Amino acid sequence: MSEKEISRAVIKRLPRYFRFLGELRDAGVEKISSRELSQIMHVTASQIRQDLNNFGGFGQQGYGYNVSFLYDEIGKILGLDHEHNLIIIGAGNLGSALAGYGNFANRGFIVKGAFDVSPALVGQYIRNIPILPMSEMPEFIKKNNIDIAVIAIPKTAAVDAAATLVKCGIKAIWNFSHVDLSVPEDVVVESVHLSESLMRLSYNEKNRGLNEGLTEDD
């Protein structure tokens, strides 16, 4: 695959391809055309071909796509062909829910530990995941080869937490705090604003008649 800039819209759709292809593979489907996949995913066949052509295409004229092969290849593109060690900053309601979500491990995301400042939480476990004091985080990151950190604390503390993570060498942050983090260019941040998602849902519900036929790129 040649190196080139891939649009965020394409990257956003890759996990959907991966999910649907996984379901097809588990159902015993061996091959599928872009037209058939478009009917399942509600994305145009031309869009599917354009998206996959960014990474080499993978299809064969007159045959379509080998489901298992395409699933594995998209998994590699998404970095799912190896395990990622995670820590979670914040063991409150959201952090505990994330730490207890078993499907992360099925995708190769292994939660190694959670950190909090609350004496009531430190020393407890979420499933088999220890909740440790923040002071132990730098050494824990080093010993456990942590490559992704999840921030699930209020925005007042998130900025300082992110700065500490950067100093510890973390290059990928999944940010659930309601603040835009300022980090060096070599650190990747994926921010999840739950309230913004709910507001988009509210808008689309209010204007559902006007939004019919629109795609996520419109």
C-alpha positions as YAML, in Angstrom:
chain: A
units: angstrom
residues:
- id: 1
  name: MET
  ca: [0.00, 0.00, 0.00]
- id: 2
  name: SER
  ca: [1.48, 3.33, -1.03]
- id: 3
  name: GLU
  ca: [1.65, 6.08, 1.52]
- id: 4
  name: LYS
  ca: [-0.94, 8.78, 0.95]
- id: 5
  name: GLU
  ca: [-3.34, 10.90, 2.90]
- id: 6
  name: ILE
  ca: [-6.52, 9.00, 3.73]
- id: 7
  name: SER
  ca: [-9.61, 11.08, 4.50]
- id: 8
  name: ARG
  ca: [-11.13, 10.94, 7.97]
- id: 9
  name: ALA
  ca: [-14.44, 9.89, 6.40]
- id: 10
  name: VAL
  ca: [-12.79, 6.76, 4.97]
- id: 11
  name: ILE
  ca: [-11.07, 5.98, 8.28]
- id: 12
  name: LYS
  ca: [-14.39, 6.44, 10.08]
- id: 13
  name: ARG
  ca: [-16.01, 3.81, 7.85]
- id: 14
  name: LEU
  ca: [-13.25, 1.18, 8.24]
- id: 15
  name: PRO
  ca: [-14.47, -0.14, 11.63]
- id: 16
  name: ARG
  ca: [-17.96, -0.55, 10.12]
- id: 17
  name: TYR
  ca: [-16.53, -2.63, 7.27]
- id: 18
  name: PHE
  ca: [-14.61, -4.68, 9.80]
- id: 19
  name: ARG
  ca: [-17.71, -5.27, 11.94]
- id: 20
  name: PHE
  ca: [-20.00, -6.25, 9.06]
- id: 21
  name: LEU
  ca: [-17.38, -8.46, 7.44]
- id: 22
  name: GLY
  ca: [-16.83, -10.19, 10.78]
- id: 23
  name: GLU
  ca: [-20.54, -10.94, 11.03]
- id: 24
  name: LEU
  ca: [-20.57, -12.26, 7.45]
- id: 25
  name: ARG
  ca: [-17.52, -14.44, 8.11]
- id: 26
  name: ASP
  ca: [-19.09, -15.86, 11.27]
- id: 27
  name: ALA
  ca: [-22.24, -16.62, 9.28]
- id: 28
  name: GLY
  ca: [-20.19, -18.69, 6.83]
- id: 29
  name: VAL
  ca: [-20.26, -16.24, 3.91]
- id: 30
  name: GLU
  ca: [-17.15, -16.76, 1.79]
- id: 31
  name: LYS
  ca: [-17.44, -14.03, -0.85]
- id: 32
  name: ILE
  ca: [-19.46, -10.88, -1.40]
- id: 33
  name: SER
  ca: [-19.77, -8.22, -4.09]
- id: 34
  name: SER
  ca: [-19.61, -4.49, -3.45]
- id: 35
  name: ARG
  ca: [-23.30, -4.31, -4.44]
- id: 36
  name: GLU
  ca: [-24.28, -6.95, -1.88]
- id: 37
  name: LEU
  ca: [-22.16, -5.31, 0.80]
- id: 38
  name: SER
  ca: [-23.71, -1.93, -0.01]
- id: 39
  name: GLN
  ca: [-27.19, -3.31, 0.60]
- id: 40
  name: ILE
  ca: [-26.16, -4.57, 4.03]
- id: 41
  name: MET
  ca: [-24.23, -1.48, 5.10]
- id: 42
  name: HIS
  ca: [-26.36, 1.20, 3.39]
- id: 43
  name: VAL
  ca: [-23.27, 2.65, 1.71]
- id: 44
  name: THR
  ca: [-23.15, 2.88, -2.08]
- id: 45
  name: ALA
  ca: [-21.20, 0.22, -3.96]
- id: 46
  name: SER
  ca: [-19.07, 2.90, -5.62]
- id: 47
  name: GLN
  ca: [-18.22, 4.34, -2.19]
- id: 48
  name: ILE
  ca: [-17.13, 0.93, -0.96]
- id: 49
  name: ARG
  ca: [-14.90, 0.43, -4.01]
- id: 50
  name: GLN
  ca: [-13.43, 3.91, -3.64]
- id: 51
  name: ASP
  ca: [-12.75, 3.38, 0.07]
- id: 52
  name: LEU
  ca: [-11.03, 0.03, -0.42]
- id: 53
  name: ASN
  ca: [-9.04, 1.28, -3.42]
- id: 54
  name: ASN
  ca: [-7.25, 3.61, -1.01]
- id: 55
  name: PHE
  ca: [-5.59, 0.47, 0.38]
- id: 56
  name: GLY
  ca: [-5.17, -1.60, -2.77]
- id: 57
  name: GLY
  ca: [-8.70, -2.65, -3.66]
- id: 58
  name: PHE
  ca: [-8.72, -6.33, -2.51]
- id: 59
  name: GLY
  ca: [-11.46, -7.33, -4.95]
- id: 60
  name: GLN
  ca: [-11.39, -9.48, -8.08]
- id: 61
  name: GLN
  ca: [-13.46, -8.61, -11.13]
- id: 62
  name: GLY
  ca: [-16.23, -11.14, -11.58]
- id: 63
  name: TYR
  ca: [-15.69, -12.57, -8.09]
- id: 64
  name: GLY
  ca: [-16.04, -9.73, -5.60]
- id: 65
  name: TYR
  ca: [-14.36, -9.84, -2.22]
- id: 66
  name: ASN
  ca: [-13.15, -12.80, -0.22]
- id: 67
  name: VAL
  ca: [-14.85, -12.06, 3.10]
- id: 68
  name: SER
  ca: [-12.29, -13.67, 5.40]
- id: 69
  name: PHE
  ca: [-9.33, -12.17, 3.54]
- id: 70
  name: LEU
  ca: [-10.85, -8.68, 3.46]
- id: 71
  name: TYR
  ca: [-11.74, -8.91, 7.16]
- id: 72
  name: ASP
  ca: [-8.14, -9.79, 8.02]
- id: 73
  name: GLU
  ca: [-6.69, -7.07, 5.78]
- id: 74
  name: ILE
  ca: [-8.90, -4.34, 7.24]
- id: 75
  name: GLY
  ca: [-7.96, -5.60, 10.69]
- id: 76
  name: LYS
  ca: [-4.29, -5.08, 9.78]
- id: 77
  name: ILE
  ca: [-5.03, -1.58, 8.47]
- id: 78
  name: LEU
  ca: [-6.75, -0.79, 11.78]
- id: 79
  name: GLY
  ca: [-3.78, -2.16, 13.74]
- id: 80
  name: LEU
  ca: [-5.76, -5.09, 15.12]
- id: 81
  name: ASP
  ca: [-3.20, -7.71, 14.11]
- id: 82
  name: HIS
  ca: [-1.37, -7.21, 17.41]
- id: 83
  name: GLU
  ca: [-2.34, -6.52, 21.01]
- id: 84
  name: HIS
  ca: [-2.47, -3.06, 22.57]
- id: 85
  name: ASN
  ca: [-1.94, -2.56, 26.29]
- id: 86
  name: LEU
  ca: [-4.25, 0.05, 27.84]
- id: 87
  name: ILE
  ca: [-4.63, 1.90, 31.10]
- id: 88
  name: ILE
  ca: [-7.69, 3.85, 32.21]
- id: 89
  name: ILE
  ca: [-7.36, 7.13, 34.08]
- id: 90
  name: GLY
  ca: [-10.43, 7.45, 36.28]
- id: 91
  name: ALA
  ca: [-12.24, 4.53, 37.89]
- id: 92
  name: GLY
  ca: [-15.61, 6.22, 38.39]
- id: 93
  name: ASN
  ca: [-18.79, 5.20, 36.61]
- id: 94
  name: LEU
  ca: [-17.49, 5.69, 33.07]
- id: 95
  name: GLY
  ca: [-14.00, 4.35, 33.74]
- id: 96
  name: SER
  ca: [-15.40, 1.28, 35.50]
- id: 97
  name: ALA
  ca: [-17.78, 0.62, 32.61]
- id: 98
  name: LEU
  ca: [-14.93, 0.83, 30.10]
- id: 99
  name: ALA
  ca: [-12.66, -1.37, 32.20]
- id: 100
  name: GLY
  ca: [-15.40, -3.97, 32.53]
- id: 101
  name: TYR
  ca: [-16.22, -4.12, 28.83]
- id: 102
  name: GLY
  ca: [-15.00, -7.55, 27.81]
- id: 103
  name: ASN
  ca: [-15.20, -7.02, 24.05]
- id: 104
  name: PHE
  ca: [-12.08, -4.82, 24.14]
- id: 105
  name: ALA
  ca: [-9.96, -7.91, 24.80]
- id: 106
  name: ASN
  ca: [-11.62, -9.72, 21.89]
- id: 107
  name: ARG
  ca: [-10.27, -6.96, 19.63]
- id: 108
  name: GLY
  ca: [-6.78, -7.10, 21.15]
- id: 109
  name: PHE
  ca: [-7.12, -4.14, 23.52]
- id: 110
  name: ILE
  ca: [-5.95, -5.39, 26.91]
- id: 111
  name: VAL
  ca: [-6.76, -3.21, 29.93]
- id: 112
  name: LYS
  ca: [-3.83, -3.65, 32.30]
- id: 113
  name: GLY
  ca: [-4.79, -1.22, 35.05]
- id: 114
  name: ALA
  ca: [-6.92, 1.70, 36.16]
- id: 115
  name: PHE
  ca: [-5.83, 4.77, 38.15]
- id: 116
  name: ASP
  ca: [-7.70, 7.11, 40.45]
- id: 117
  name: VAL
  ca: [-7.12, 9.63, 43.23]
- id: 118
  name: SER
  ca: [-10.02, 8.43, 45.41]
- id: 119
  name: PRO
  ca: [-8.91, 6.48, 48.51]
- id: 120
  name: ALA
  ca: [-12.25, 4.67, 48.37]
- id: 121
  name: LEU
  ca: [-11.41, 3.24, 44.93]
- id: 122
  name: VAL
  ca: [-7.67, 2.64, 45.14]
- id: 123
  name: GLY
  ca: [-6.99, -0.97, 46.05]
- id: 124
  name: GLN
  ca: [-10.25, -2.23, 44.57]
- id: 125
  name: TYR
  ca: [-10.62, -4.29, 41.40]
- id: 126
  name: ILE
  ca: [-12.82, -4.01, 38.33]
- id: 127
  name: ARG
  ca: [-13.12, -7.63, 37.30]
- id: 128
  name: ASN
  ca: [-9.44, -8.59, 37.57]
- id: 129
  name: ILE
  ca: [-8.12, -5.10, 36.84]
- id: 130
  name: PRO
  ca: [-6.47, -3.30, 39.77]
- id: 131
  name: ILE
  ca: [-7.27, 0.31, 40.65]
- id: 132
  name: LEU
  ca: [-3.99, 1.98, 41.55]
- id: 133
  name: PRO
  ca: [-2.99, 5.44, 42.83]
- id: 134
  name: MET
  ca: [-1.99, 8.02, 40.24]
- id: 135
  name: SER
  ca: [1.47, 8.22, 41.77]
- id: 136
  name: GLU
  ca: [2.23, 4.70, 40.56]
- id: 137
  name: MET
  ca: [1.21, 5.38, 36.96]
- id: 138
  name: PRO
  ca: [4.64, 6.31, 35.43]
- id: 139
  name: GLU
  ca: [6.32, 3.15, 36.70]
- id: 140
  name: PHE
  ca: [3.32, 1.01, 35.73]
- id: 141
  name: ILE
  ca: [3.39, 2.36, 32.17]
- id: 142
  name: LYS
  ca: [7.06, 1.51, 31.86]
- id: 143
  name: LYS
  ca: [6.78, -2.02, 33.29]
- id: 144
  name: ASN
  ca: [3.68, -3.01, 31.33]
- id: 145
  name: ASN
  ca: [4.55, -1.53, 27.92]
- id: 146
  name: ILE
  ca: [1.41, 0.59, 27.84]
- id: 147
  name: ASP
  ca: [0.76, 2.17, 24.45]
- id: 148
  name: ILE
  ca: [-2.79, 3.56, 24.84]
- id: 149
  name: ALA
  ca: [-4.28, 5.57, 27.72]
- id: 150
  name: VAL
  ca: [-7.98, 6.23, 28.28]
- id: 151
  name: ILE
  ca: [-8.89, 9.47, 30.05]
- id: 152
  name: ALA
  ca: [-12.23, 9.18, 31.84]
- id: 153
  name: ILE
  ca: [-12.00, 11.99, 34.40]
- id: 154
  name: PRO
  ca: [-13.46, 15.51, 34.60]
- id: 155
  name: LYS
  ca: [-11.95, 18.11, 32.30]
- id: 156
  name: THR
  ca: [-10.44, 20.03, 35.23]
- id: 157
  name: ALA
  ca: [-8.01, 17.15, 35.81]
- id: 158
  name: ALA
  ca: [-7.75, 15.82, 32.25]
- id: 159
  name: VAL
  ca: [-5.23, 18.39, 31.00]
- id: 160
  name: ASP
  ca: [-2.73, 17.57, 33.76]
- id: 161
  name: ALA
  ca: [-3.31, 13.84, 33.27]
- id: 162
  name: ALA
  ca: [-2.62, 14.15, 29.55]
- id: 163
  name: ALA
  ca: [0.60, 16.07, 30.22]
- id: 164
  name: THR
  ca: [1.76, 13.32, 32.57]
- id: 165
  name: LEU
  ca: [0.91, 10.64, 30.00]
- id: 166
  name: VAL
  ca: [2.91, 12.45, 27.34]
- id: 167
  name: LYS
  ca: [5.91, 12.66, 29.69]
- id: 168
  name: CYS
  ca: [5.58, 8.90, 30.24]
- id: 169
  name: GLY
  ca: [5.86, 8.28, 26.52]
- id: 170
  name: ILE
  ca: [2.21, 7.53, 25.70]
- id: 171
  name: LYS
  ca: [1.53, 8.22, 22.01]
- id: 172
  name: ALA
  ca: [-2.21, 7.43, 21.83]
- id: 173
  name: ILE
  ca: [-4.96, 8.84, 24.06]
- id: 174
  name: TRP
  ca: [-8.67, 7.97, 24.03]
- id: 175
  name: ASN
  ca: [-10.19, 11.08, 25.57]
- id: 176
  name: PHE
  ca: [-13.64, 11.02, 27.22]
- id: 177
  name: SER
  ca: [-13.20, 14.29, 29.11]
- id: 178
  name: HIS
  ca: [-15.09, 17.32, 27.84]
- id: 179
  name: VAL
  ca: [-11.94, 19.23, 26.92]
- id: 180
  name: ASP
  ca: [-9.81, 19.44, 23.79]
- id: 181
  name: LEU
  ca: [-6.33, 18.29, 24.74]
- id: 182
  name: SER
  ca: [-3.24, 20.09, 23.50]
- id: 183
  name: VAL
  ca: [-0.52, 17.50, 22.91]
- id: 184
  name: PRO
  ca: [2.63, 17.22, 20.74]
- id: 185
  name: GLU
  ca: [2.15, 16.40, 17.06]
- id: 186
  name: ASP
  ca: [3.41, 12.84, 17.50]
- id: 187
  name: VAL
  ca: [0.66, 12.02, 20.02]
- id: 188
  name: VAL
  ca: [-2.67, 10.86, 18.62]
- id: 189
  name: VAL
  ca: [-5.87, 11.82, 20.45]
- id: 190
  name: GLU
  ca: [-9.32, 10.41, 19.71]
- id: 191
  name: SER
  ca: [-11.91, 12.44, 21.62]
- id: 192
  name: VAL
  ca: [-15.36, 11.08, 22.42]
- id: 193
  name: HIS
  ca: [-17.90, 13.72, 23.43]
- id: 194
  name: LEU
  ca: [-20.95, 11.79, 24.56]
- id: 195
  name: SER
  ca: [-23.16, 14.87, 24.96]
- id: 196
  name: GLU
  ca: [-22.30, 16.04, 21.43]
- id: 197
  name: SER
  ca: [-23.35, 12.66, 20.06]
- id: 198
  name: LEU
  ca: [-26.63, 12.90, 21.94]
- id: 199
  name: MET
  ca: [-27.20, 16.42, 20.60]
- id: 200
  name: ARG
  ca: [-26.62, 15.20, 17.03]
- id: 201
  name: LEU
  ca: [-29.18, 12.49, 17.67]
- id: 202
  name: SER
  ca: [-31.61, 15.11, 18.96]
- id: 203
  name: TYR
  ca: [-31.06, 17.25, 15.85]
- id: 204
  name: ASN
  ca: [-31.54, 14.32, 13.50]
- id: 205
  name: GLU
  ca: [-34.70, 13.25, 15.32]
- id: 206
  name: LYS
  ca: [-36.10, 16.77, 15.07]
- id: 207
  name: ASN
  ca: [-35.20, 17.06, 11.38]
- id: 208
  name: ARG
  ca: [-35.56, 13.42, 10.33]
- id: 209
  name: GLY
  ca: [-37.80, 14.33, 7.36]
- id: 210
  name: LEU
  ca: [-35.23, 16.80, 6.05]
- id: 211
  name: ASN
  ca: [-32.32, 14.38, 6.51]
- id: 212
  name: GLU
  ca: [-33.70, 11.50, 4.47]
- id: 213
  name: GLY
  ca: [-31.28, 10.44, 1.76]
- id: 214
  name: LEU
  ca: [-28.27, 12.19, 3.27]
- id: 215
  name: THR
  ca: [-25.05, 10.26, 3.72]
- id: 216
  name: GLU
  ca: [-22.43, 10.79, 6.42]
- id: 217
  name: ASP
  ca: [-20.30, 12.72, 3.89]
- id: 218
  name: ASP
  ca: [-23.04, 15.28, 3.02]
...
